[in-house]
């Protein structure tokens, strides 16, 4: 399967658990035939594993050390604050977003004023360049917001995978499974674990030998699974929030028109406050995406898993598809940086990585958390800065 990171080229069914898809293609579980995971009983061989780093002895998690480095002064400023002065981080984010929104609006205003004059072409080009500059800065801001969320659970993003290779083996340590699972409700965590089983052949009662036995995986397919897991994390955040809100509104008259229902839904979001709003921030109507996600007005299912099973294909796609081009670009950039380069991500190859189930689980759990935090970051930014609709 082609793994172009534009959303339409990623099979949504690959990012959903068994509970919400009719079948799982044989290519989804990507471990090689040499792997003992998800197969009949195979003798396990305990091995000495080495956790590696760019400095050659362990996987380096110093500083932010994220795979994607800030490309703009705005991103570098926020990176410094995140490391050294966290209490001013959100104040700086707010000011930077306001500054970018004003700069973009001013460039557009000058372009409109110049229409019909000799300078129209010049101001149009200036506005286009400013739009691109602002977009790149906003993507940096979103990435720093995601890094902030990870730091809040004391988890560092995995650096470039090449920094975690030693003697040809990829190992991520510490695993941080508990921290990465702690961000999810019990219902969401159940679906996360189904996803791990679907794509890795992971078993909840895996023993130490299962977790650390060497196994081979194709780098290209690992990247596919990573991107699908990011989208799945985004989907889970969107769907679980929708489920949570609609359960809160079950007492509402079912014959209300859709516009009134959406307005009540928005009011409920604002009344719930930081319980569901990303980063505890409540802004204007742009702080939610009520109008962009269809509602299930019929009787609600109590369990999230069964609620999601009622989604039709269009609903599934709308909940999983990033709402903004900035979010989609960020998934692409982050994945390129993590796995090496654009060619590694987009071009199928036979490159194989020697690793373990424990490290693969860490990678997939991080991807799901990244997708969930991306949803938060996107909603936070929308309160101040108008993103490009995807």
C-alpha positions as CSV (number, residue, x, y, z in Angstrom):
1,X,0.0,0.0,0.0
2,X,1.3,3.4,-0.9
3,X,2.0,5.4,2.2
4,X,1.8,9.0,0.9
5,X,1.0,11.0,3.9
6,X,-1.7,13.0,2.3
7,X,-4.7,11.7,4.2
8,X,-6.5,10.3,1.3
9,X,-3.7,7.8,0.6
10,X,-3.8,6.3,4.1
11,X,-6.4,3.5,4.5
12,X,-8.6,4.6,7.3
13,X,-9.5,1.0,8.1
14,X,-5.9,0.4,8.9
15,X,-6.1,2.9,11.7
16,X,-9.3,1.5,13.3
17,X,-9.7,-1.4,15.7
18,X,-11.4,-4.7,15.1
19,X,-14.5,-3.3,16.8
20,X,-15.2,-0.8,14.0
21,X,-14.0,-2.6,10.8
22,X,-15.3,-5.7,9.2
23,X,-12.0,-7.2,8.6
24,X,-8.3,-6.7,9.0
25,X,-6.1,-7.1,5.9
26,X,-3.2,-9.5,6.3
27,X,-0.8,-6.7,5.6
28,X,-1.8,-4.8,8.7
29,X,0.0,-7.0,11.1
30,X,3.5,-6.1,9.7
31,X,5.9,-8.2,11.8
32,X,8.0,-10.5,9.7
33,X,7.5,-14.3,9.6
34,X,10.5,-14.6,11.8
35,X,8.6,-12.9,14.6
36,X,7.0,-15.0,17.3
37,X,4.3,-12.4,18.0
38,X,0.8,-13.3,17.0
39,X,2.0,-16.7,15.7
40,X,1.7,-20.3,17.1
41,X,4.0,-21.2,19.9
42,X,7.6,-20.6,19.1
43,X,10.6,-21.1,21.4
44,X,11.8,-17.7,22.7
45,X,15.4,-16.8,22.9
46,X,16.3,-14.3,25.6
47,X,18.8,-11.8,24.3
48,X,20.9,-9.0,25.6
49,X,19.4,-5.7,24.3
50,X,21.3,-2.5,24.1
51,X,19.5,0.9,24.2
52,X,21.3,3.2,21.8
53,X,21.8,6.8,21.1
54,X,23.4,9.4,19.0
55,X,26.2,9.3,21.5
56,X,26.3,5.5,20.9
57,X,25.3,4.0,24.2
58,X,21.7,4.8,24.9
59,X,18.7,6.4,23.3
60,X,19.2,10.0,24.0
61,X,16.2,11.9,25.5
62,X,18.0,15.1,26.7
63,X,16.2,18.4,26.2
64,X,13.3,18.4,23.8
65,X,15.3,16.3,21.3
66,X,12.2,15.9,19.2
67,X,12.7,14.5,15.7
68,X,11.4,17.7,14.1
69,X,13.3,20.9,14.9
70,X,11.6,24.3,14.8
71,X,11.9,26.0,11.4
72,X,11.0,29.5,12.5
73,X,12.0,32.1,15.2
74,X,8.6,31.6,16.8
75,X,9.2,27.9,17.1
76,X,12.7,28.4,18.5
77,X,11.4,30.9,21.1
78,X,8.7,28.5,22.3
79,X,11.1,25.7,22.4
80,X,13.4,27.7,24.7
81,X,10.5,28.7,26.9
82,X,9.3,25.1,27.1
83,X,12.7,24.0,28.4
84,X,13.6,26.9,30.6
85,X,10.5,29.0,31.6
86,X,7.3,26.9,31.3
87,X,5.1,29.3,33.3
88,X,5.4,31.9,30.4
89,X,4.8,29.3,27.7
90,X,1.1,29.7,27.1
91,X,1.3,33.5,27.4
92,X,3.9,33.5,24.6
93,X,1.9,31.1,22.5
94,X,-1.2,33.4,22.8
95,X,0.9,36.5,21.9
96,X,2.6,34.8,18.9
97,X,-0.7,33.6,17.5
98,X,-2.2,37.0,17.8
99,X,0.9,38.5,16.1
100,X,0.7,36.1,13.2
101,X,-3.0,36.6,12.8
102,X,-2.5,40.4,12.7
103,X,0.4,40.2,10.2
104,X,-1.5,37.9,7.9
105,X,-4.7,40.1,8.1
106,X,-2.6,43.3,7.4
107,X,-1.0,41.7,4.4
108,X,-4.4,40.7,3.0
109,X,-5.8,44.2,3.7
110,X,-2.9,45.9,1.8
111,X,-3.5,43.5,-1.1
112,X,-7.2,44.4,-1.2
113,X,-6.5,48.1,-1.1
114,X,-4.0,47.8,-4.0
115,X,-6.5,46.0,-6.3
116,X,-6.7,47.8,-9.7
117,X,-3.4,49.6,-9.1
118,X,0.1,49.1,-10.5
119,X,1.2,47.6,-7.2
120,X,-1.6,44.9,-7.1
121,X,0.7,42.1,-8.2
122,X,3.4,43.0,-5.7
123,X,1.0,43.1,-2.8
124,X,-0.6,39.9,-3.8
125,X,2.8,38.2,-3.8
126,X,3.6,39.8,-0.4
127,X,0.4,38.4,1.0
128,X,1.1,34.9,-0.4
129,X,4.6,34.9,1.1
130,X,3.3,36.1,4.4
131,X,0.6,33.4,4.4
132,X,3.2,30.7,3.9
133,X,5.5,32.2,6.6
134,X,2.6,32.4,9.1
135,X,1.5,28.8,8.2
136,X,5.0,27.5,8.9
137,X,5.1,29.4,12.2
138,X,1.7,28.1,13.3
139,X,2.8,24.6,12.5
140,X,5.8,25.2,14.8
141,X,3.5,26.5,17.5
142,X,1.3,23.4,17.2
143,X,4.3,21.1,17.5
144,X,5.5,22.9,20.6
145,X,2.0,22.6,22.1
146,X,2.2,18.9,21.4
147,X,5.6,18.7,23.0
148,X,4.2,20.6,26.0
149,X,1.5,17.9,26.4
150,X,4.0,15.2,26.3
151,X,6.2,16.9,28.8
152,X,3.2,17.1,31.1
153,X,3.1,13.3,31.4
154,X,6.9,13.2,31.6
155,X,7.4,11.6,28.2
156,X,9.9,12.8,25.6
157,X,9.1,12.3,22.0
158,X,11.2,9.6,20.4
159,X,14.1,11.2,18.6
160,X,15.0,10.3,15.0
161,X,15.1,6.5,14.9
162,X,18.6,6.6,13.5
163,X,19.7,7.9,17.0
164,X,18.1,4.9,18.7
165,X,20.0,2.3,16.6
166,X,23.0,0.4,18.0
167,X,24.6,-2.6,16.3
168,X,21.8,-2.6,13.9
169,X,19.1,-2.9,16.5
170,X,16.3,-0.4,17.4
171,X,15.4,-0.1,21.1
172,X,13.4,2.6,22.9
173,X,13.9,2.9,26.6
174,X,12.3,3.6,29.0
175,X,9.1,2.3,27.5
176,X,6.8,4.8,29.2
177,X,3.7,2.6,28.5
178,X,2.0,3.6,31.7
179,X,2.4,7.3,31.1
180,X,1.3,7.1,27.5
181,X,-1.8,5.1,28.5
182,X,-2.7,7.4,31.4
183,X,-4.0,10.1,29.0
184,X,-6.9,7.9,28.0
185,X,-10.2,7.1,29.7
186,X,-10.9,3.4,30.3
187,X,-13.1,3.2,27.3
188,X,-10.5,4.8,25.0
189,X,-7.8,2.6,26.5
190,X,-9.7,-0.5,25.6
191,X,-9.8,0.6,22.0
192,X,-6.1,1.5,22.1
193,X,-5.2,-2.0,23.2
194,X,-7.4,-3.5,20.5
195,X,-5.4,-1.4,18.0
196,X,-2.1,-2.7,19.4
197,X,-3.4,-6.2,19.0
198,X,-4.5,-5.5,15.4
199,X,-1.3,-3.9,14.1
200,X,1.4,-5.6,16.3
201,X,-0.2,-8.9,17.4
202,X,0.4,-7.6,20.9
203,X,-1.2,-9.6,23.8
204,X,-2.1,-8.0,27.1
205,X,-0.5,-10.8,29.1
206,X,2.8,-10.9,27.1
207,X,5.7,-12.0,29.2
208,X,9.2,-10.5,29.3
209,X,10.5,-13.0,26.7
210,X,7.6,-12.0,24.3
211,X,8.3,-8.4,24.7
212,X,12.1,-8.4,24.2
213,X,12.6,-11.3,21.7
214,X,14.3,-9.8,18.6
215,X,12.0,-9.4,15.6
216,X,12.3,-7.9,12.2
217,X,10.0,-5.3,10.7
218,X,10.0,-3.5,7.4
219,X,10.8,0.2,8.0
220,X,8.3,1.3,5.3
221,X,5.5,-0.7,7.0
222,X,6.4,0.6,10.4
223,X,6.0,4.1,9.0
224,X,2.6,3.2,7.6
225,X,1.5,1.9,11.0
226,X,2.9,5.0,12.8
227,X,0.9,7.4,10.5
228,X,-2.3,5.3,10.8
229,X,-1.9,5.3,14.6
230,X,-1.5,9.1,14.7
231,X,-4.8,9.3,12.7
232,X,-6.4,6.8,15.0
233,X,-5.4,8.8,18.1
234,X,-6.9,11.9,16.4
235,X,-10.0,9.9,15.6
236,X,-10.4,8.6,19.2
237,X,-10.1,12.1,20.7
238,X,-12.7,13.4,18.3
239,X,-15.1,10.5,18.6
240,X,-14.8,10.2,22.4
241,X,-15.4,13.9,22.9
242,X,-18.5,13.7,20.7
243,X,-19.7,10.7,22.6
244,X,-19.1,12.4,25.9
245,X,-21.0,15.6,24.8
246,X,-23.9,13.8,23.3
247,X,-24.4,11.7,26.5
248,X,-24.5,14.9,28.4
249,X,-27.3,16.1,26.1
250,X,-29.4,13.0,26.2
251,X,-32.1,14.8,28.0
252,X,-32.5,17.4,25.2
253,X,-35.7,17.3,23.2
254,X,-35.0,14.9,20.3
255,X,-37.1,17.0,17.9
256,X,-34.9,20.0,18.1
257,X,-33.6,21.2,14.8
258,X,-29.9,20.6,14.1
259,X,-28.9,24.3,14.4
260,X,-30.5,24.5,17.9
261,X,-28.9,21.2,18.9
262,X,-25.5,22.4,17.8
263,X,-25.9,25.6,19.7
264,X,-26.8,23.6,22.8
265,X,-23.8,21.4,22.2
266,X,-21.5,24.4,22.1
267,X,-23.0,25.8,25.3
268,X,-22.4,22.4,27.0
269,X,-18.7,22.5,25.8
270,X,-18.3,25.9,27.4
271,X,-20.0,25.0,30.6
272,X,-17.9,21.9,31.0
273,X,-14.7,24.0,30.8
274,X,-11.3,22.5,31.1
275,X,-12.8,19.0,31.6
276,X,-12.8,18.6,27.8
277,X,-11.4,21.8,26.3
278,X,-7.7,21.4,25.3
279,X,-5.2,23.2,27.5
280,X,-8.1,24.5,29.6
281,X,-8.7,27.2,27.1
282,X,-12.2,28.4,26.1
283,X,-12.3,30.9,23.3
284,X,-14.9,31.9,20.8
285,X,-17.0,29.5,18.6
286,X,-13.8,28.6,16.7
287,X,-12.5,26.8,19.8
288,X,-14.7,23.8,18.8
289,X,-15.4,22.0,15.6
290,X,-19.1,21.3,16.2
291,X,-20.1,22.3,12.7
292,X,-17.5,20.0,11.1
293,X,-18.4,16.7,12.8
294,X,-21.8,15.3,12.1
295,X,-24.0,14.4,15.0
296,X,-25.7,11.1,15.9
297,X,-29.2,12.2,16.9
298,X,-30.5,8.6,17.4
299,X,-30.3,6.8,20.8
300,X,-26.8,6.9,22.1
301,X,-24.8,3.8,22.9
302,X,-23.4,3.8,26.4
303,X,-20.0,2.4,25.5
304,X,-17.7,4.3,23.2
305,X,-16.8,1.2,21.2
306,X,-20.4,0.5,20.3
307,X,-21.1,4.2,19.7
308,X,-18.3,4.3,17.1
309,X,-19.6,1.1,15.5
310,X,-22.7,3.0,14.5
311,X,-20.6,5.4,12.4
312,X,-21.0,5.1,8.6
313,X,-17.9,5.4,6.4
314,X,-18.4,9.1,5.9
315,X,-18.7,9.7,9.7
316,X,-15.5,7.6,10.3
317,X,-13.6,9.7,7.8
318,X,-14.8,13.0,9.1
319,X,-13.8,12.2,12.6
320,X,-10.4,10.8,11.7
321,X,-9.5,13.3,9.0
322,X,-7.4,16.3,10.3
323,X,-9.6,19.4,10.0
324,X,-6.8,21.7,9.0
325,X,-4.0,21.6,6.4
326,X,-1.6,22.7,9.2
327,X,-2.4,19.6,11.2
328,X,-1.9,17.4,8.1
329,X,1.4,19.1,7.3
330,X,2.6,18.5,10.8
331,X,1.9,14.7,10.6
332,X,3.9,14.6,7.4
333,X,6.8,16.6,8.7
334,X,7.0,14.8,12.0
335,X,6.9,11.4,10.3
336,X,9.5,12.4,7.7
337,X,11.8,13.5,10.6
338,X,11.2,10.5,12.7
339,X,11.8,7.9,10.0
340,X,14.6,9.6,8.2
341,X,13.5,11.5,5.1
342,X,10.7,11.9,2.6
343,X,11.9,9.0,0.4
344,X,11.9,6.7,3.4
345,X,8.3,7.5,4.1
346,X,6.9,7.6,0.6
347,X,8.8,4.9,-1.3
348,X,8.3,1.3,-0.5
349,X,11.5,-0.5,0.2
350,X,12.8,-3.8,1.7
351,X,14.8,-2.0,4.5
352,X,14.4,-4.1,7.6
353,X,14.8,-3.0,11.3
354,X,15.7,-5.4,14.0
355,X,13.7,-4.5,17.2
356,X,11.3,-5.9,19.8
357,X,7.6,-5.9,20.6
358,X,8.2,-3.6,23.6
359,X,9.8,-0.9,21.4
360,X,7.1,-1.3,18.7
361,X,4.4,-0.9,21.4
362,X,6.2,2.3,22.6
363,X,6.2,3.7,19.1
364,X,2.6,3.0,18.5
365,X,1.4,4.3,21.9
366,X,3.4,7.5,21.2
367,X,1.7,7.8,17.8
368,X,-1.7,7.5,19.3
369,X,-0.9,10.1,21.9
370,X,0.6,12.4,19.2
371,X,-2.7,12.2,17.3
372,X,-4.7,13.0,20.5
373,X,-2.5,15.9,21.4
374,X,-2.6,17.2,17.8
375,X,-6.4,17.4,18.1
376,X,-5.9,19.5,21.3
377,X,-3.3,21.8,19.7
378,X,-5.4,22.3,16.6
379,X,-8.4,23.3,18.7
380,X,-6.3,25.6,20.9
381,X,-4.8,27.4,17.9
382,X,-8.3,27.8,16.3
383,X,-9.4,30.1,19.2
384,X,-7.0,32.8,17.9
385,X,-5.8,31.9,14.4
386,X,-7.9,30.8,11.5
387,X,-6.5,27.6,10.1
388,X,-6.8,26.4,6.5
389,X,-9.6,23.9,6.1
390,X,-8.4,20.5,4.9
